[in-house]
Amino acid sequence: MGGPRVIALVALAAFFTAACGERQSDAPTAPDVAKTGTTAAAVSCNLNNVTNLARDEFGGGSDEAGLANDMKQAGARTDAGTLDGYHILAAIAGKYEAAAPTTTTPSQLAAALLACMKLGTSPAIPSATSLAKNLASTGAFEVRGLANPDDEAVASHDGAWRLTPSGTSWQAILGDGLGASNDDSLRYAFLALGNPVDSAGFAADTAQSGAYEWATLPAATFTGNGVIIGECTTDPNYLQHFSATNSNVEVLGYVDPQCPATDGSVEAPPRNLAERLFRFLEPQPLSATLLLTTGSGGSKRTLSPFIVVRPGHVILDPLFSWRKSGNTVNLPFNPTPAYQITSQGGTNFKQEKVLVWITATGNKGTNVDVCNNYAYTDADGIATFTNVFVNKSGGYTFTTRSAGAVNITSPVSVELPKVPPSTPLNSPLVNIKSGVGTVACEPGSTFRNPTFDENGILTNPPPFPGPNHTD
């Protein structure tokens, strides 16, 4: 989405509002494409089969046939034999970069190779039938990490889906390696696999694409900001990770998917803010020859199925109920206010550092300061207000808002995944009684007057982590 179109989505949600009034498990996930396979321990390695299939696919005098013979000499699941196997897999990927016209022999060869390679602790080995999907026109089949550094993206054969390292290279987001081998030639090597999966019932929000399964062998857990997953053929929006039936389902904050350039034609710029905001949701003509195509992207440390969804504005889902009576001035509210940020379909945004704040209006329409009134979401997308209170008795309606993800990290070049802002959420009338409180309203503990630039970006975020931060 680059710059302005990402910003436009945040501004769009704010516009409609005015008009209308990881902590998911980071355990590596076995690839869906491997569900018809079996673990390496149960797969018989047949190096004679490898050499025969290599000759059938590449020819008896080919480099690949020579590598297969070298692999046979090195032996099953050795470092030297595994390195030979990766080079043959890379040759298959290169030969069928635009998809295999017939996938029988290359998929059988790939399955035979994987059964004889070191791939970590009991990985699931895909069957030839599964690998044929990866070699097909909508699949993905690429070897990465043999060169060091390696920053080349992985793309599906039709160009719709991409994986890109969020750091400078794959090595930069793989820590000490994938754990299959300590050999420097293999430490970061992996086979990336992708293919469409059934999207029926996959999303609670409006789906904008089909569902796509990504996996690696060995199974990778990426470090830092993880790997960027991109979908480059639909209008920019948000990615959902896992299906709606999975307990770990989430909508990802938006990041630039780094889609490839394509031909385009010139389009007149929008004439005003409203046209710019509404045009964002319409099919967009490309604005220049070799324009960088924009799409939907998110980042994760693990891979599984993804789909593009239109989540709308953020919903603040209260994890408590306001008590209409029983609260006292200068004492934290009881129960503790806490909010989960979700999509309109109810899928959680498990995104930290989204700003949420509470303001109060008295029953006579006057604004009253709320002390310790802002919080940032944690990695589960939950903002908890452990120290929020008012220091004046009366009856109040409390309004809770969020500003979307804001950049409060250092250095400023570190950009948070973007999350749309919320619509305001009002409480019932809450009575605060007089009493002797124990909490002081410290200067700077109240955030009440947010300011936004012309692109809808919050310009005055309060200090992080804030008065409600808990370790």
N, C-alpha and C positions, 0 to 999 in steps of 0.2 A: 504494500500500500504506500510505500514511500513515506513522505511527510504529510502533505496536505490532505490526502484521502483518509489517513488514519485519524488525523485531527478532526476531519469532517464528521466522522461517526460519533465522536464524543460531543461535538457541537450539535449534531443532529438530535441526539437524545435530549440535550438541554433545551433545544428549540421546541421539540414536541412537548416537553414538560411544561414550558411556559405557555404554549398554545392551548394545552388541554387542562391546564389548571395548575511444597510437595510434600494437604499432607497425605496425599495418596501414597500407597506403598511404592517404594522405589525398587522393590525386588524385581530382577529381570523377568520378563514375561515370555514364556515359550511361544514361538511363532504359531499363528493359526495355520500357516501353510504346512506345519509339521504335524498336524493332528492325525494325519493318516500314516505318519512314520512311527518309528520306534526308537528307543534310546540306543546310544552308541554301544552300550554294553551288550545289547540284544541283537545288534546288527552284525552280520558276518562280513568281514572285509575280504574281498576277492580281487587281489591285485592282477590276476590273469584277466579277469573281466575288465578291469580298468584299461589294461594295455590293448585288449581287443577293441573296446569301444572307442578308445582314442584313435586307433588306426582307422576305424570305420568313419569317424567324424572328420578327422583332419588329414588322413592319408598316411600310408606306411612310412614315408620318408620325411614326415613333418617334424617340426620342433616339438610339437605336442606329443607325438608318438615317442620321441626321445625322452621327454620329461616323464612320460608314463613308465618307460623302462627304468629310468633312474629311480622313480618312486618304488617300483617293484624291488629294485636292489636295496634301497634304503630300509624297506620294511614298513609294516602297518603301524600307523600312529607314532611315527618317529618325527623329530623336528625336520630332518632333511626331506623325508617323504611328504610331510605336510606342506612344506614350502613348494615342492614340485606340484602338489595338488592345487594350491592357490594359483599358481601360474597357469595351470590348465583351465581352472575355473575362470580366470581373467580372460583367457583366450576365447572361451565359450561366450562370455559377456561381450567381448569385442566383435566376435563374428556375428552375433545376433543383437547388435545394439538397437536395431529398429524392430526387434522381435523375430523369433524363429518362424520360418514358413511351415516347417514341420518340427515338432518338439520331441519326437520320440527318442532319437539317438542322443541328442545333447542332454536331455533331462535324465536319461538312463546313465549317461556318463557322469553327470554331476552327482547323482545319488550314489554311484559307486565310489566316486572320489571322496565324498563326505564321510562315507562309512569307513574309510581308511585313514582319515586325518585326525589330528589332535584338536578337539573342539571344546575342551573344558570338561567339567564333571557331568557325565551322563546327559549330554544334550539330546534333544529330540532330533533325529535325523529325518528330513523330509523324504517322502517317497518320490519316485520319478513322476507319478501323476501330479503331485503337488508342485514339483519343480517345473512341470510343463506350464502351469499357470503363470509362474514367474517369468518364463521365457516368452509368453504370449504377448499380443499387441498392447494389452493394458497392464502387463506385469512389469516388474523391476528385478534386475539380476545384475549386480555389480560387485566387484572386489575392491575394497579400499584398505589403506593402511600398509601396503607393501612398501611404497615409497615413503620417505620420511624427510620433510613433512609432506603430508598429503591433504590438500584443501579442496579437492574436487568434489562437487556435489554428486549425489545419487539421484537419477531421474527415472521415472517410469518410461517405458518405450513410447508412449503416446504424448509424453511431456506434461501430463496433467499433475503429477505428484512429484515432490522433490524432498530430499533430505540434505541439509547443509550444516556443517559444524558451526556452532555459535562462536567458537574461538577462532584462532588463526589456522587451525588444522584439526584433523580427526585426532591426532596424537594429543593435542592440547586439551581435549575434552574426554580423554580416556584414561587419565591419571597414570597409574603404573602399568596399564595394559588391560587385556581382557582375561588374563589368568590361565589361558590354555597352554602357554609356553613361556619360558624365561628367555628364549632365544630372541635377540634383538631384531632378527629378521621377521619374526612371527608375533612379537609382543602386541602389536596393534593391528594385525591383519584380521579382516572379517569379510564375510559374504553378506551383502545386504539384499534382502528379498522383499518384494511387495506384490500385492495383487488385490483386486476388488473382492469384497465380501458382501453378503446379504445385508441390505440396509433397511429391510422391513422392520418397523418398530424400533429402529436404532436411536432416534432422537425424539425428545419431548418437544423441542422447538422445531421451527420450520427448517427442514433439510434443504440445503442449497447444492449438494453434490451427492454422489454415491459414497458408501463407506469403503475405506481402503485400509488394508492390513499391512503394517510394516514390521519387519523383524530382522535380526542379525544372527549369524552363526560365526563364532560363539555369541551367546546372548550378552549384549552390552548394557551396562549401566553407565551413562555418560555423566561427567562431572560438571561443575560450574553451572552455567545456564542451560546445559544440555544440548540436544540437537534441535535444529529448527525444522519443523515439518511444514511443508508448503503445498498448497493446492493452487494451481496457476491458471485454471480455465474458467472459473466462475467469478462473479463480482466479489470484491473484497468483503470479507466478513470474519467470523470467528470459527475456530475449530473446536469440536467436541472430542474428547478422548474417552474411549470405551463406549459401550452401548448403554442405553437408558436403563437396562436391566442389571447392569453391573454396579456393585456398591461403590466402586471407585470412579464412577462416571463424573466428568467435570467439563466445563467450558473453559478453554484456555484464554488468558489474556493475549491480545493481538501483538505479533511481532512481524517485521517485514520478512516475507517468505523468499526474497531474492530470486524471483522468477526470471527466466531468460528474456532477451530482447526479441522483438518480432516486428514485422512491417506494420505501418499504420498510416492513418490519414489525418489531416488537420481538422480540428474542431474549434469553433469559437469559444472563448472563455465564458464562464457564467457571468451574467450581468449584475447580480446582487447576491446577498447572503442566502436568501431563500432558494434562489435557483441553484446555487452551489450545493446546498444541503439536500435538496430533493433530487438533483441530478446524480448525487452519490449513489442513490438506491436504484437508479435506472441503468440499463446496459450502456456501457461507456465506449464510444468510439475512441480508438487510440489516437494520440495527439501528435505523433511525429513518426517519421520513418525510424525503424529500429528503436522504438520506445521500449523502456523497461516495463514489461508486462507486470501488472499488479494482481495480486490474488490474496488468498487467506493464509495466514501462518500463525503457528504457535510453537513454543519450545517446551520440551520435556526431557527428563533424564532417562526415561525408558520408552520402549516402543510397544505398540499394540494397535488396535484399529482406531481410525479417525474419520470424521465426517465434518463438512462445512455446514454450519447452522446460522440462522439469523436469530440471535438471542434477544433483540430489542434492548430496552433500557434495563438496568439492573433493578431487581426487586430486593428490598430489604426484608428478609424473613425474620421476624422477631423470635428469639429463642426463650422468651419470658412473657409474662403478662403484667401490664401496668396495674398496680393496686390503686383504686380510686381514693383510698384513704389509708392512713397508717404511716406515711412518710413524714419526716421531721426536718426542719431547716438545719443546715450544717451537718447533716448526717448522710452518708451515701444511700442512694435509693435501694430499697428492698422490695422485690428481688432485684438482683443486679441486671441492668439492661445489657442485652447481647443480641447481635444481629448476624445472620448468615447472608452473604450476598449471593444471589442466584440469578439465573436467566428468567425470562418470562414463563418459560416452560417448567421452571422449578429445578433446573439443574444447577448444582453449585459451581460458582467460580472459586476454585481453590487458589486464590491469588492474594499474596500478602501485600502490605503497604498500600492498601486502598483506604483513603481517608473517609471517615464517617463522623458526623457531628450532630449534636442535639441542641435545639433552641427551644425557648418557651415563650408562650403568649398568655398573658393573664386573662381572666374572665371579663375584664373590661377592655380588652384589646391592646393592652400595653405590653411591650417587650421587656422581658426580665432576663438578666444574665444567668446563665447556667454555669456553675463552676466545674472545672475539669471535664468539659463537655465534648472533647474530641478523642478519638481512638483510631489507630491503624489496624487493619485486619492482620491476622496471623496467616500462616501458610495454609490453613484450612478455609480461609476467606471469612473468618469470624472476627468481628470487632466487639470487645467486651469492655464495659464501662464500670470498673470496680470502684471508682472514686467520684462519680458524678453526683452533684447535689445542687440545691438552690439555697440561698441564704436569706430568703424573704418568704414569709408565709403567704398563702393564698391559694386560689384555684387556677391551675394552668393546663393548657394543652401543649404537649411536647411534640415537636416536629423533628424527625430524623432524616438526614440527607447524606448522600455520598457524592464525592467529586470525581470518581474514577481513579485509576491508579495515577499517582503523582510522583515525580522524580525527586525523592528526598535522599538519594544515595550519593556517595562521593567515591570517585570523581563524577562530575556531571555527565561525562561521556557514557556512563552506565545508564542505560535506559530501561525502565520497567516495562514489562508487557502491559499493553493498554487495555483498560476495562471501561465500558461505558458508565456514565453517572447514573444515579438512581432517580426515580420519582420520589417526591417527599412522602413520608409516612407519618400520619398524625395519630397521637394517642387519644384516648377518651379524656374527659376532664379529670385531672388528678389534684386532689387537695393536699397541700403541704401545711402541716400544723406547726405552731410555735413550739419552741422547746430549747433546751440547752444542748447545742451541738458540740462536737469535738474537732471538727475539721475546719481549717481556715481556707478562704478563697484566695489563693496566691495570685499575684499579678502575672498576667500572661497565660493563665490556665483556661481562659475562655476564648473560643474561636467562634466568631459570630458573623463577620462580614467578609466572605470570600470575594475575591476579584478574579475575573477571567479575562484573558486577552481576546483578540479578534478571532482566534481560532478555537476558542472554547477551552483553553488550557488554564488551569488554576495557577495564578501567579504568586499567591501568598500562603503556601501551605504552612501550617504551624509546625513547631519543632518536633522532630522524631526522636525517640519513640512516643513521647507524650505522657500525660499524667496518669493514664490508665494502663501503662505498659506493665506486663508481668513477665518474669523470666521463665 
